[in-house]
Amino acid sequence: MDQTPGTRRATHDDIPRLMEIRHGVHENRLRDPASVTAADCAAFIDRAEIWVWVEDGQIKGFSAGDPRDGSIWALFVDPADEGRGIGRALLALACETVRVAGFATATLSTEPGTRADRFYRLNGWVETGRSAKGEVVFRRPMEGSPDPRLH
């Protein structure tokens, strides 16, 4: 059994655990659980990368940056493992995916007034408005990004 925490790319075999974490969060719960499905995760793995934090052989969290549009598609940590820096480490990997894809700025959205909202603000994300669903929309420049005129 792996005793060392680390990150790696998710595989299709990880999807049940990703969905378990995604549906187990206390905040930012999906109003419609069918809006992000196991098939969506599989498609994302096929076109990009989902990063997982593994500790003692168990996935504790995951993140994904979408190279198609520069958004952070996912950042979730098992509620039992929150507050340990896992989210910060995984967010950096998702941002790197966006940066390498050529985006000078990453975007994401989350429910207002949540711990996630506060987490993003504390980590340099700037509110730029609200989505049609009422979520806070954030943007953050990517350090070392290619020419910002590309995106």
Secondary structure as UniProt FT lines:
FT   STRAND          6..9
FT   HELIX           12..14
FT   HELIX           15..24
FT   HELIX           33..35
FT   HELIX           38..47
FT   STRAND          51..55
FT   TURN            56..57
FT   STRAND          58..66
FT   TURN            67..70
FT   STRAND          71..77
FT   HELIX           79..81
FT   TURN            82..83
FT   HELIX           86..100
FT   TURN            101..102
FT   STRAND          105..110
FT   TURN            112..113
FT   HELIX           115..122
FT   TURN            123..124
FT   STRAND          126..130
FT   TURN            132..133
FT   STRAND          136..141
FT   TURN            143..144
FT   HELIX           148..150
//
